[in-house]
Amino acid sequence: MYCTVSLFPELLAVPLLLQLLLAFSSFLGGIKFYRYIKRRKDFKGSSFEGPVSVFVPCKGAEEGLRENLEKVLNCGRDETEFLFVVESGSDEAVPVIEKLIEKDKSAQLIFAGNATDSGQKVHNLIQAVKAVGEESEAFVFVDSDARPAPGWINTLLQPLVDEGIGCSTGYRWFLQEAGGLATLLRSAWNASIASSLGDETSSNFCWGGAMAVRRKVFEELKIAEKWKGTLSDDFTLTNVLGATDYRVHFEPKNLTASVGNCDFAELLEFTTRQMKITRIYSPKHFAVSMIGSSIFAISVACMVAALYFSTGIVFWSFLTLCLSIWMLGSMKAALRVYAVSNVLRDNTHAIGGQYFWHVLLWPISTLLFLLVDFLALLSRRIVWRGIAYELVSDKRIRILDE
């Protein structure tokens, strides 16, 4: 082995040089992400006018539910109705919702019933859409684990003034309460997905935790009908819009805090579920994740081998190469956190505590992508909010008995 490495160090250098190019390209993407957020954070365009319906699907009394829903209702906008929707009256979220909306005439609670051929969340949304008033001109969707900033609806709706935009979307940013390595790793893992969004509307995707669609577009494209039989409301909407001339706009001001902690089992369950859904609904994004994380893993193996077996100038050359890759990834991680701190201003203390951990954990989060990508290849079964599903295709699921 020593002779092989001594005679052919270039064999180990090839994947490292490739990873260096990818790291540099990724860093440039981080700069682009920062500039986009900086440009959009102070943008003030024409306001979207007209009545709006906000859909909030809920299931279970999750951590921070009351605080999250209070933030949802604190939208600072007139002509807005809120439709909270659950499976049944026995749902643990019902008492929390009823307490919050008991004096709010703009809000109502809907019982959707059991899903039979769709994911429960999708089923809830389909039923809730049927309950909106005829005057509503836009549909806004928000998840119960999201904690949006004040005035969030106006910033999410504003891009819809451009009728070429089919969906205006935000994305989640995980914030820790008590810390913990698993919680911080989840945040670093998710952050790399957030920074893939930007001004390139052709590569943007919808996020069901904070997205807005004109009612005209929703009905024109028959979204409720397209949702039937599916699990993912946002990926399905992304795919439908992708077959049209409508664009997906990412609105940085709607980067949305998702506050809570997790252990390593919950981390693995969440990340694997996300990639299983991505594999079925967006094979292109899944392939990019698989290829990119595989190249990184091979590079790490080559780093270890090169540094262990080489000596002299060869050792120092490899060390410089390895440090360059790490530095580029670390600078992107830090720049990403700084960019997000400019829009999540109500959470600056929690975000400030993420710099060190995102810089430290980005290599591990990249390897985590590879692990969960492989796990996603092994099974189409997921458990989401206590319900087991089999992802037969992007248009059909099977609800499993537990």
C-alpha positions as CSV (number, residue, x, y, z in Angstrom):
1,M,0.0,0.0,0.0
2,Y,2.9,2.4,0.9
3,C,4.5,1.8,-2.5
4,T,1.3,2.3,-4.3
5,V,0.6,5.6,-2.6
6,S,4.2,6.8,-3.1
7,L,4.2,6.0,-6.8
8,F,0.8,7.2,-7.6
9,P,-0.2,10.0,-5.2
10,E,-2.2,11.5,-8.1
11,L,-4.7,8.7,-7.7
12,L,-5.6,10.1,-4.3
13,A,-5.4,13.7,-5.4
14,V,-8.0,13.3,-8.2
15,P,-11.1,13.0,-5.9
16,L,-9.6,15.6,-3.6
17,L,-9.2,18.1,-6.4
18,L,-12.7,17.3,-7.6
19,Q,-14.0,17.9,-4.1
20,L,-12.1,21.2,-4.0
21,L,-13.8,22.4,-7.2
22,L,-17.2,21.4,-5.8
23,A,-16.4,23.1,-2.5
24,F,-15.4,26.3,-4.3
25,S,-18.6,26.2,-6.4
26,S,-20.6,25.6,-3.3
27,F,-19.0,28.6,-1.6
28,L,-19.8,30.8,-4.6
29,G,-23.4,29.5,-4.2
30,G,-23.2,30.6,-0.5
31,I,-22.2,34.1,-1.6
32,K,-25.1,34.2,-4.1
33,F,-27.5,33.1,-1.3
34,Y,-26.2,35.9,1.0
35,R,-26.5,38.5,-1.7
36,Y,-30.0,37.4,-2.6
37,I,-31.1,37.6,1.1
38,K,-29.4,41.0,1.4
39,R,-31.2,42.3,-1.7
40,R,-34.6,41.0,-0.7
41,K,-34.7,41.8,3.0
42,D,-35.3,45.5,2.4
43,F,-37.3,45.2,-0.8
44,K,-40.7,46.9,-0.7
45,G,-42.9,46.2,-3.6
46,S,-46.6,46.6,-4.2
47,S,-48.8,44.9,-1.6
48,F,-51.1,42.0,-2.5
49,E,-54.6,43.2,-2.0
50,G,-57.8,41.1,-1.4
51,P,-59.2,38.5,0.9
52,V,-56.9,35.6,1.8
53,S,-57.4,32.1,3.3
54,V,-54.8,30.6,5.6
55,F,-54.7,26.9,6.0
56,V,-53.1,25.4,9.1
57,P,-53.1,21.5,9.2
58,C,-52.5,20.2,12.7
59,K,-52.0,16.8,14.3
60,G,-51.1,16.3,18.0
61,A,-50.0,18.6,20.7
62,E,-46.4,19.0,19.5
63,E,-43.7,20.9,21.4
64,G,-44.4,24.7,21.2
65,L,-47.8,24.3,19.5
66,R,-49.5,27.2,21.3
67,E,-46.6,29.6,20.7
68,N,-46.4,28.6,17.0
69,L,-50.1,29.2,16.4
70,E,-50.1,32.5,18.2
71,K,-47.4,33.6,15.8
72,V,-49.5,32.4,12.8
73,L,-52.4,34.4,14.0
74,N,-50.2,37.5,14.5
75,C,-50.2,38.3,10.8
76,G,-51.0,42.0,10.9
77,R,-53.4,41.8,8.0
78,D,-57.1,42.4,7.5
79,E,-59.3,40.4,5.1
80,T,-57.7,37.1,6.3
81,E,-59.5,34.0,7.4
82,F,-57.7,31.2,9.2
83,L,-58.8,27.6,8.7
84,F,-57.3,25.2,11.3
85,V,-57.9,21.6,10.2
86,V,-57.5,18.4,12.1
87,E,-58.5,14.8,11.6
88,S,-61.1,14.6,14.4
89,G,-62.3,16.1,17.6
90,S,-60.1,13.7,19.6
91,D,-56.9,15.2,18.2
92,E,-54.7,16.6,21.1
93,A,-54.3,19.9,19.2
94,V,-58.0,20.7,19.4
95,P,-58.1,22.2,22.9
96,V,-55.1,24.4,22.1
97,I,-56.7,25.6,18.8
98,E,-60.1,26.2,20.4
99,K,-58.6,28.3,23.2
100,L,-56.8,30.5,20.7
101,I,-59.7,31.1,18.3
102,E,-62.6,31.3,20.8
103,K,-62.8,35.1,20.4
104,D,-61.4,35.3,16.8
105,K,-64.2,35.5,14.3
106,S,-61.8,35.2,11.4
107,A,-60.8,31.7,12.4
108,Q,-62.5,28.3,12.3
109,L,-61.7,24.7,13.2
110,I,-62.4,22.0,10.6
111,F,-62.6,18.2,11.1
112,A,-61.5,16.5,8.0
113,G,-62.0,12.9,9.0
114,N,-59.7,9.9,8.3
115,A,-57.6,9.8,5.2
116,T,-58.1,6.7,3.0
117,D,-56.0,7.2,-0.1
118,S,-53.8,10.3,0.7
119,G,-51.5,11.4,3.4
120,Q,-53.5,12.8,6.4
121,K,-52.0,16.3,5.9
122,V,-52.9,16.3,2.2
123,H,-56.4,15.0,3.0
124,N,-56.9,17.7,5.7
125,L,-55.9,20.4,3.1
126,I,-58.2,19.0,0.4
127,Q,-61.2,19.1,2.9
128,A,-60.3,22.6,4.2
129,V,-60.1,24.1,0.7
130,K,-63.7,23.2,0.2
131,A,-64.6,25.4,3.1
132,V,-63.2,28.7,1.9
133,G,-65.4,31.6,1.0
134,E,-66.0,32.6,-2.6
135,E,-64.3,36.0,-2.1
136,S,-60.9,34.5,-1.2
137,E,-58.2,35.5,-3.8
138,A,-55.2,33.6,-2.4
139,F,-54.4,30.5,-0.4
140,V,-51.7,30.5,2.2
141,F,-50.4,27.3,3.8
142,V,-48.4,27.1,7.0
143,D,-47.3,24.1,9.1
144,S,-48.1,23.9,12.8
145,D,-44.4,23.5,13.8
146,A,-43.5,26.8,12.1
147,R,-43.1,30.0,14.1
148,P,-43.3,32.8,11.6
149,A,-42.3,36.4,12.2
150,P,-44.8,39.2,12.6
151,G,-46.4,40.4,9.3
152,W,-45.3,37.1,7.7
153,I,-48.4,36.8,5.5
154,N,-47.8,40.2,3.8
155,T,-44.2,39.3,2.9
156,L,-45.2,35.9,1.6
157,L,-48.1,37.3,-0.5
158,Q,-46.2,40.3,-2.0
159,P,-44.4,38.3,-4.7
160,L,-47.8,37.1,-6.0
161,V,-48.3,40.6,-7.4
162,D,-46.3,39.2,-10.3
163,E,-48.8,37.0,-12.0
164,G,-46.0,34.9,-13.5
165,I,-45.2,33.6,-10.1
166,G,-47.2,30.4,-9.3
167,C,-46.0,30.0,-5.7
168,S,-44.2,32.2,-3.2
169,T,-42.4,30.1,-0.6
170,G,-40.3,30.3,2.5
171,Y,-38.3,27.5,4.2
172,R,-37.6,26.3,7.7
173,W,-34.6,27.1,9.8
174,F,-34.2,24.9,12.9
175,L,-33.5,26.7,16.1
176,Q,-32.4,24.9,19.3
177,E,-34.0,25.5,22.7
178,A,-31.8,23.4,25.0
179,G,-29.1,22.6,22.5
180,G,-27.8,19.0,22.2
181,L,-25.6,17.6,19.4
182,A,-28.5,15.9,17.6
183,T,-30.5,19.1,17.5
184,L,-27.6,21.1,16.3
185,L,-26.7,18.5,13.6
186,R,-30.3,18.6,12.4
187,S,-30.0,22.4,12.0
188,A,-26.8,22.1,10.1
189,W,-28.2,19.4,7.8
190,N,-31.3,21.3,7.1
191,A,-29.4,24.6,6.5
192,S,-27.6,23.2,3.5
193,I,-31.0,22.6,1.8
194,A,-32.2,26.2,2.7
195,S,-29.2,27.7,0.9
196,S,-30.1,25.8,-2.3
197,L,-33.0,28.2,-2.7
198,G,-32.6,31.7,-4.3
199,D,-33.2,33.8,-7.4
200,E,-33.0,30.8,-9.8
201,T,-36.7,30.2,-9.9
202,S,-36.3,27.1,-12.2
203,S,-34.5,25.2,-9.4
204,N,-36.6,26.5,-6.5
205,F,-39.2,24.3,-4.8
206,C,-42.2,24.9,-2.6
207,W,-42.2,24.3,1.1
208,G,-45.5,23.5,2.7
209,G,-44.6,25.2,5.9
210,A,-45.0,28.6,4.4
211,M,-46.2,29.0,0.9
212,A,-48.8,31.1,-0.9
213,V,-50.7,30.5,-4.2
214,R,-53.2,32.7,-6.0
215,R,-56.6,31.0,-5.9
216,K,-56.9,31.5,-9.7
217,V,-53.7,29.5,-10.2
218,F,-54.6,26.9,-7.6
219,E,-58.0,26.2,-9.4
220,E,-56.6,26.6,-12.9
221,L,-54.0,23.8,-12.3
222,K,-56.5,21.7,-10.3
223,I,-54.1,21.4,-7.4
224,A,-56.6,19.9,-5.0
225,E,-57.3,17.1,-7.5
226,K,-53.6,16.6,-8.1
227,W,-53.1,16.2,-4.4
228,K,-55.4,13.2,-4.2
229,G,-53.4,10.0,-3.6
230,T,-50.2,11.8,-2.7
231,L,-48.3,12.3,0.5
232,S,-46.4,15.5,-0.2
233,D,-48.4,18.7,-0.7
234,D,-45.4,20.9,-1.5
235,F,-43.5,18.5,-3.8
236,T,-46.7,17.8,-5.7
237,L,-47.3,21.5,-6.2
238,T,-43.7,22.0,-7.3
239,N,-44.0,19.3,-9.9
240,V,-47.3,20.7,-11.2
241,L,-45.9,24.2,-11.5
242,G,-42.7,22.8,-13.1
243,A,-44.8,21.6,-16.1
244,T,-46.1,25.1,-16.7
245,D,-44.7,28.6,-17.2
246,Y,-45.4,29.6,-13.6
247,R,-42.3,30.2,-11.4
248,V,-41.6,29.4,-7.8
249,H,-40.3,32.4,-5.9
250,F,-38.3,32.0,-2.7
251,E,-38.9,34.8,-0.3
252,P,-36.1,35.1,2.3
253,K,-38.2,37.2,4.7
254,N,-40.3,34.0,5.1
255,L,-37.4,31.9,6.3
256,T,-39.3,30.5,9.3
257,A,-38.1,29.4,12.7
258,S,-38.9,25.9,13.7
259,V,-38.0,25.7,17.4
260,G,-37.4,22.5,19.3
261,N,-35.0,19.7,20.2
262,C,-34.5,16.2,19.0
263,D,-32.4,13.1,20.0
264,F,-30.4,11.0,17.5
265,A,-33.2,8.6,16.8
266,E,-35.5,11.5,15.9
267,L,-32.8,13.1,13.8
268,L,-32.3,9.9,11.8
269,E,-36.1,9.4,11.4
270,F,-36.6,13.0,10.2
271,T,-33.7,13.1,7.8
272,T,-34.4,9.6,6.3
273,R,-38.1,10.5,5.9
274,Q,-37.2,13.7,4.1
275,M,-34.9,11.9,1.6
276,K,-37.4,9.0,1.1
277,I,-40.0,11.7,0.1
278,T,-37.4,13.5,-2.1
279,R,-36.4,10.2,-3.8
280,I,-40.0,9.6,-4.9
281,Y,-41.2,13.1,-5.7
282,S,-38.0,14.7,-6.9
283,P,-35.5,12.1,-8.3
284,K,-33.3,14.9,-9.6
285,H,-32.7,16.5,-6.2
286,F,-32.2,13.0,-4.7
287,A,-29.6,12.2,-7.4
288,V,-27.7,15.4,-6.7
289,S,-27.7,14.7,-3.0
290,M,-26.5,11.1,-3.6
291,I,-23.7,12.0,-6.0
292,G,-22.5,15.0,-4.0
293,S,-22.4,13.2,-0.7
294,S,-20.7,10.2,-2.3
295,I,-17.9,12.3,-3.8
296,F,-17.4,13.9,-0.4
297,A,-17.2,10.5,1.4
298,I,-14.7,9.2,-1.1
299,S,-12.7,12.4,-0.6
300,V,-12.7,12.0,3.1
301,A,-11.4,8.4,2.7
302,C,-8.7,9.7,0.4
303,M,-7.7,12.5,2.8
304,V,-7.2,9.9,5.6
305,A,-5.2,7.6,3.4
306,A,-3.1,10.4,1.9
307,L,-2.2,12.0,5.2
308,Y,-1.4,8.6,6.8
309,F,0.8,7.2,4.1
310,S,2.5,10.3,2.6
311,T,5.5,12.1,3.9
312,G,7.5,15.3,3.2
313,I,6.3,17.7,0.6
314,V,3.6,15.3,-0.5
315,F,2.1,15.2,3.0
316,W,2.1,19.0,3.2
317,S,0.5,19.3,-0.2
318,F,-2.3,17.0,0.8
319,L,-2.7,18.7,4.1
320,T,-3.0,22.1,2.3
321,L,-5.6,20.6,0.0
322,C,-7.6,19.1,2.8
323,L,-7.6,22.4,4.8
324,S,-8.7,24.3,1.7
325,I,-11.7,22.1,1.3
326,W,-12.6,22.4,5.0
327,M,-12.1,26.2,4.9
328,L,-14.4,26.7,1.9
329,G,-17.1,24.6,3.6
330,S,-16.7,26.4,6.9
331,M,-16.9,29.8,5.3
332,K,-20.1,28.9,3.5
333,A,-21.6,27.5,6.7
334,A,-20.7,30.7,8.6
335,L,-21.9,33.0,5.7
336,R,-25.2,31.1,5.6
337,V,-25.9,31.6,9.3
338,Y,-25.0,35.3,9.0
339,A,-27.3,35.7,6.0
340,V,-30.2,34.1,7.9
341,S,-29.6,36.2,11.0
342,N,-30.4,39.2,8.9
343,V,-34.0,38.1,8.4
344,L,-34.7,36.1,11.5
345,R,-34.1,39.1,13.7
346,D,-36.4,37.9,16.5
347,N,-34.1,34.9,17.1
348,T,-30.7,36.5,16.9
349,H,-29.5,35.0,20.2
350,A,-30.4,31.4,19.1
351,I,-28.9,31.9,15.7
352,G,-25.7,33.5,17.2
353,G,-25.1,30.2,19.0
354,Q,-25.1,28.3,15.7
355,Y,-22.0,29.7,14.1
356,F,-19.5,27.5,15.8
357,W,-21.7,24.4,15.5
358,H,-22.5,24.8,11.8
359,V,-18.8,25.3,11.0
360,L,-17.9,22.3,13.1
361,L,-20.7,20.0,11.9
362,W,-20.9,20.7,8.1
363,P,-18.7,17.7,7.2
364,I,-20.7,15.4,9.5
365,S,-24.0,16.7,8.1
366,T,-22.7,16.0,4.5
367,L,-21.9,12.4,5.5
368,L,-25.3,12.2,7.1
369,F,-26.8,12.9,3.7
370,L,-25.0,9.9,2.3
371,L,-26.2,7.7,5.1
372,V,-29.9,8.7,4.8
373,D,-29.7,8.6,1.0
374,F,-28.7,4.9,1.2
375,L,-31.4,4.2,3.8
376,A,-33.9,5.9,1.5
377,L,-33.0,3.5,-1.3
378,L,-33.8,0.5,1.0
379,S,-37.4,1.2,1.8
380,R,-40.4,3.3,0.7
381,R,-42.0,3.1,4.1
382,I,-42.2,6.1,6.4
383,V,-44.0,7.0,9.6
384,W,-45.3,10.6,9.7
385,R,-47.1,12.0,12.7
386,G,-47.8,8.5,13.9
387,I,-49.2,7.1,10.6
388,A,-47.3,4.6,8.5
389,Y,-47.3,5.0,4.7
390,E,-45.8,3.2,1.7
391,L,-44.8,5.5,-1.1
392,V,-45.9,3.6,-4.1
393,S,-45.2,6.4,-6.5
394,D,-45.4,10.2,-6.7
395,K,-49.2,9.9,-7.3
396,R,-50.1,7.0,-5.1
397,I,-49.5,6.0,-1.5
398,R,-50.7,3.1,0.7
399,I,-51.7,3.7,4.3
400,L,-50.4,0.8,6.4
401,D,-51.9,-0.7,9.5
402,E,-49.6,-0.4,12.5
